[in-house]
Amino acid sequence: MKSALFLYRTVLDFRTTLCYNKITTGEWGDKMGDYSEVIRKGAEEILKQNLFSDTLASIALEDIGACQHVVRTILGRDDIEIISVKGQYRLLNITSKDTILDAYAQDSTGRKINIEIQRRDTVDHARRIRYYGSMIDKSILDKGAYYDELPDVYIIYISETDLLDVGATVYPVKKTLGESGKPYDDGNHVIFVNAAVDDGSDTAKLMKYFETADPDDMSQGPLSERIHYLKCEKGGNDEMCKAAENLYNQGRAQGIEQGKLENAKEMAISLHESGVAEDLIAKAANVSVDLVRKWLGLSVA
């Protein structure tokens, strides 16, 4: 049995390497086009986008001043000082779905702030936000730490449409204890923002700017300066090209990883048909038993 498992692992590794070599050495190069041309076209596409594109938004909001302007405007607080921000920040989860945050910032008090850009109306937004919040909490709290060490987390959920049909530009989620109306504060704050409702507020004006991302519109201070730099200046254009290259490489890596999973699934089915136990299949494929059972169409414990 062990020799059979070794053989399958060897075949799987070989097939994955073959797939990678086809992508990187040019066998599929004629389908992908010249690398530099792909990057140039990718950068041009990003330049055409507005701030409801999570790609452009992530690049723009990596600038501390731009991010701070957005957070201060939406929360209505001029005292917030952003000290760090990362765009397209991945939170890894070994046993379940990873999470990529459009912009993930920290302020001078230690608060964590996640800005999410959402265009689709088909997502279960409440549960998506719940999952993102749990992933952020998990990434913060070290093993053995106390729960009161968790900082406040703000998730600012920005959309083109009024996702929950509230009829306001900004609506924070408020938690209370039953009919008493007494606030329930768990340190997790969710704020919905949209461009569909114009109430004349500063946030509504910010949302209108999100819709255009016009490099000649300097009404939004540091955010406008950032967009003008990215779209009109050489250094910004270089940054766009770098972003396009990163997206290209991420897409290629995801394709290779997907190829690994597809090969592992084929191997799992073949081993199952040969009578190999599910736990041994999981070891051979280097995945969880639950995933193996899912591939085989079996119930997951």
LUMLO-418247 format. One record per residue (C-alpha): residue in one letter; x, y, z. Coordinates in Angstrom, 1 decimal, decimal comma, padded with zeros to 4 digits. Example, Ala and Ser with C-alpha at 12.3 -4.5 7.8 and 13.67 -1.06 7.14 Angstrom:
BEGIN
   residu        X        Y        Z
        A    012,3   -004,5    007,8
        S    013,7   -001,1    007,1
This chain:
BEGIN
   residu        X        Y        Z
        M    000,0    000,0    000,0
        K    002,8    002,4    000,9
        S    004,4    001,9   -002,5
        A    001,2    002,6   -004,3
        L    000,8    005,9   -002,3
        F    004,4    006,8   -003,1
        L    003,7    006,2   -006,8
        Y    000,6    008,4   -006,8
        R    002,5    011,2   -005,0
        T    005,3    011,0   -007,5
        V    002,9    011,2   -010,5
        L    001,1    014,1   -008,9
        D    004,3    016,0   -008,4
        F    005,4    015,3   -011,9
        R    002,1    016,5   -013,4
        T    002,2    019,7   -011,3
        T    005,8    020,4   -012,4
        L    004,9    019,8   -016,0
        C    002,0    022,3   -015,8
        Y    004,2    024,9   -014,2
        N    006,9    024,4   -016,9
        K    004,4    024,9   -019,7
        I    003,3    028,2   -018,2
        T    006,7    029,6   -017,4
        T    008,9    028,3   -020,2
        G    006,7    029,3   -023,1
        E    004,8    026,2   -024,3
        W    001,6    028,2   -023,6
        G    003,4    031,5   -024,2
        D    001,7    032,1   -027,6
        K   -001,6    032,0   -025,9
        M   -000,6    034,4   -023,1
        G    001,2    037,0   -025,3
        D    004,4    038,9   -024,7
        Y    004,9    039,3   -020,9
        S    005,7    043,0   -021,0
        E    002,7    043,7   -023,3
        V    000,4    041,9   -020,9
        I    001,7    044,0   -018,1
        R    001,3    047,2   -020,0
        K   -002,2    046,4   -021,0
        G   -003,0    045,4   -017,5
        A   -001,8    048,8   -016,2
        E   -003,8    050,6   -018,8
        E   -006,9    048,8   -017,7
        I   -006,3    049,8   -014,0
        L   -005,9    053,4   -015,1
        K   -009,4    053,4   -016,6
        Q   -011,0    052,1   -013,4
        N   -012,8    054,1   -010,7
        L   -012,6    053,5   -006,9
        F   -015,3    050,9   -007,0
        S   -012,7    048,6   -008,5
        D   -011,1    046,9   -005,6
        T   -007,8    046,8   -007,7
        L   -007,5    050,6   -008,0
        A   -008,9    051,2   -004,5
        S   -006,4    048,9   -002,9
        I   -003,5    050,6   -004,7
        A   -004,8    054,1   -003,9
        L   -005,6    053,3   -000,3
        E   -002,1    051,9    000,4
        D   -001,1    055,5    000,7
        I   -001,6    056,5    004,4
        G   -002,8    060,0    003,7
        A   -005,5    058,8    001,2
        C   -006,6    056,0    003,5
        Q   -006,8    058,4    006,4
        H   -008,9    060,9    004,4
        V   -011,5    058,1    003,6
        V   -011,7    056,8    007,2
        R   -012,0    060,3    008,7
        T   -014,7    061,3    006,2
        I   -016,8    058,2    006,7
        L   -016,5    058,0    010,5
        G   -016,8    061,8    010,9
        R   -013,7    062,0    013,0
        D   -010,7    064,2    012,3
        D   -008,7    062,8    015,2
        I   -008,1    059,4    013,6
        E   -004,4    058,9    012,7
        I   -003,6    056,0    010,4
        I   -000,1    054,7    011,0
        S    000,0    051,7    008,6
        V   -002,1    050,3    005,7
        K   -001,8    047,3    003,4
        G   -003,7    046,7    000,2
        Q   -004,9    043,3   -000,9
        Y   -003,8    041,9    002,4
        R   -004,3    038,1    002,6
        L   -005,3    036,4    005,9
        L   -004,3    032,8    005,7
        N   -006,4    030,0    007,1
        I   -004,9    026,5    006,8
        T   -008,2    024,6    007,4
        S   -010,7    026,8    005,5
        K   -011,1    029,7    003,1
        D   -008,4    032,5    003,0
        T   -009,5    036,1    003,1
        I   -008,1    039,0    001,1
        L   -008,8    042,4    002,5
        D   -009,0    045,3    000,0
        A   -007,3    047,7    002,5
        Y   -006,3    046,8    006,1
        A   -005,1    049,7    008,3
        Q   -004,2    050,4    011,9
        D   -004,6    053,7    013,7
        S   -002,5    055,3    016,5
        T   -004,7    053,7    019,2
        G   -004,3    050,2    017,8
        R   -007,7    050,0    016,2
        K   -007,9    047,8    013,1
        I   -009,7    049,2    010,1
        N   -010,8    047,1    007,1
        I   -012,1    048,9    004,0
        E   -014,0    046,6    001,6
        I   -015,2    047,6   -001,9
        Q   -018,2    045,6   -003,0
        R   -019,8    045,7   -006,5
        R   -021,8    042,5   -006,5
        D   -025,4    042,3   -005,1
        T   -025,4    038,5   -005,1
        V   -023,2    038,0   -002,0
        D   -024,6    037,4    001,5
        H   -023,0    040,6    002,8
        A   -023,8    040,1    006,4
        R   -022,2    036,7    006,6
        R   -019,3    037,8    004,5
        I   -018,6    040,6    006,9
        R   -019,0    038,2    009,9
        Y   -016,4    035,9    008,4
        Y   -014,0    038,8    007,6
        G   -014,3    040,0    011,2
        S   -013,6    036,5    012,6
        M   -010,5    036,2    010,4
        I   -009,2    039,6    011,5
        D   -009,8    038,7    015,2
        K   -008,0    035,3    014,7
        S   -005,0    037,0    013,1
        I   -004,7    039,4    016,0
        L   -005,0    037,3    019,1
        D   -001,9    035,2    020,0
        K   -002,2    031,9    021,7
        G   -002,6    032,3    025,4
        A   -003,6    035,9    025,2
        Y   -006,7    037,3    027,0
        Y   -009,8    038,3    025,1
        D   -009,7    041,8    026,5
        E   -006,5    042,3    024,4
        L   -008,5    042,3    021,2
        P   -008,6    045,8    019,8
        D   -011,6    047,4    018,3
        V   -012,2    046,4    014,6
        Y   -013,9    048,6    012,1
        I   -015,2    047,1    008,8
        I   -016,2    049,8    006,4
        Y   -018,2    048,2    003,6
        I   -018,4    050,5    000,6
        S   -020,8    049,7   -002,3
        E   -022,2    051,4   -005,4
        T   -025,8    050,4   -004,5
        D   -027,8    050,7   -001,3
        L   -027,3    047,0   -000,5
        L   -029,7    046,8    002,4
        D   -032,3    049,4    001,1
        V   -031,9    051,6    004,1
        G   -032,1    054,9    002,2
        A   -029,0    056,5    003,7
        T   -025,5    057,1    002,5
        V   -024,0    055,8    005,7
        Y   -025,5    053,4    008,2
        P   -023,6    051,8    011,1
        V   -024,8    048,5    012,5
        K   -025,9    049,1    016,0
        K   -026,1    046,3    018,6
        T   -028,5    046,5    021,6
        L   -029,7    044,3    024,4
        G   -033,3    043,4    023,6
        E   -036,0    046,1    024,2
        S   -033,9    047,9    026,8
        G   -032,0    049,6    024,0
        K   -028,8    049,3    026,1
        P   -025,8    049,1    023,8
        Y   -023,9    045,9    023,4
        D   -020,2    046,6    022,7
        D   -018,1    043,7    021,5
        G   -015,5    045,9    019,8
        N   -016,7    045,0    016,3
        H   -018,0    047,9    014,3
        V   -019,6    047,6    010,9
        I   -020,4    050,6    008,7
        F   -022,2    050,3    005,4
        V   -021,5    053,1    002,9
        N   -023,0    053,5   -000,6
        A   -023,0    055,9   -003,6
        A   -026,7    055,4   -004,5
        V   -028,1    057,7   -001,8
        D   -026,9    061,3   -002,0
        D   -027,8    063,0    001,3
        G   -025,5    066,0    000,6
        S   -023,0    064,9    003,3
        D   -019,2    064,9    003,0
        T   -019,4    061,1    002,7
        A   -021,9    061,4   -000,2
        K   -019,4    063,7   -002,0
        L   -016,7    061,2   -001,3
        M   -018,8    058,5   -002,9
        K   -019,4    060,6   -006,0
        Y   -015,6    061,0   -006,3
        F   -015,3    057,2   -006,0
        E   -017,6    056,9   -009,0
        T   -015,3    059,0   -011,2
        A   -011,8    058,8   -009,7
        D   -011,1    061,9   -012,0
        P   -007,4    062,8   -011,7
        D   -008,3    066,4   -012,3
        D   -010,8    066,6   -009,5
        M   -008,8    067,7   -006,4
        S   -011,8    068,0   -004,1
        Q   -010,8    065,1   -001,9
        G   -007,5    066,2   -000,6
        P   -004,9    063,4   -000,1
        L   -007,1    060,9   -001,9
        S   -007,3    063,2   -005,0
        E   -003,6    063,8   -004,8
        R   -003,0    060,0   -004,8
        I   -005,3    059,4   -007,8
        H   -003,7    062,2   -009,7
        Y   -000,2    060,8   -009,0
        L   -001,3    057,2   -010,0
        K   -003,0    058,3   -013,2
        C   -000,9    061,3   -014,4
        E    002,6    061,1   -013,2
        K    005,4    058,7   -014,2
        G    006,1    057,4   -010,7
        G    002,4    056,6   -010,4
        N    002,3    054,9   -013,8
        D    005,3    052,8   -012,7
        E    003,4    051,8   -009,6
        M    000,4    050,8   -011,8
        C    002,7    048,6   -013,9
        K    004,0    047,0   -010,7
        A    000,5    046,3   -009,5
        A   -000,5    044,8   -012,9
        E    002,6    042,5   -012,7
        N    001,7    041,4   -009,2
        L   -001,9    040,6   -010,3
        Y   -000,5    038,7   -013,3
        N    001,9    036,6   -011,1
        Q   -000,9    036,0   -008,5
        G   -003,2    034,8   -011,2
        R   -000,5    032,4   -012,6
        A    000,2    031,1   -009,1
        Q   -003,5    030,5   -008,4
        G   -003,7    028,7   -011,7
        I   -000,8    026,4   -010,7
        E   -002,4    025,8   -007,3
        Q   -005,7    025,0   -008,9
        G   -003,9    022,5   -011,1
        K   -002,5    020,9   -008,0
        L   -005,9    020,5   -006,5
        E   -007,4    019,1   -009,7
        N   -004,7    016,5   -009,9
        A   -005,0    015,7   -006,2
        K   -008,8    015,2   -006,7
        E   -008,2    012,8   -009,6
        M   -005,7    010,9   -007,5
        A   -008,1    010,7   -004,6
        I   -010,9    009,2   -006,7
        S   -008,5    006,7   -008,3
        L   -007,2    005,6   -004,8
        H   -010,7    005,3   -003,5
        E   -011,7    003,1   -006,4
        S   -008,7    001,0   -005,5
        G   -010,0    000,5   -001,9
        V   -007,6    002,9   -000,2
        A   -008,9    004,3    003,1
        E   -009,8    008,0    003,2
        D   -007,2    009,0    005,8
        L   -004,5    007,5    003,7
        I   -005,8    009,3    000,6
        A   -005,7    012,5    002,6
        K   -002,0    011,9    003,5
        A   -001,1    011,1   -000,1
        A   -002,8    014,2   -001,4
        N   -001,7    016,4    001,5
        V   -005,2    017,7    002,1
        S   -007,8    017,2    004,9
        V   -010,0    014,1    005,2
        D   -013,0    016,3    005,0
        L   -011,9    017,6    001,6
        V   -011,3    014,1    000,4
        R   -014,8    013,1    001,5
        K   -016,2    016,1   -000,3
        W   -014,4    015,1   -003,5
        L   -015,8    011,6   -003,2
        G   -019,3    012,9   -002,7
        L   -019,5    011,6    000,8
        S   -020,9    013,4    003,9
        V   -018,5    015,5    005,9
        A   -018,3    014,9    009,6
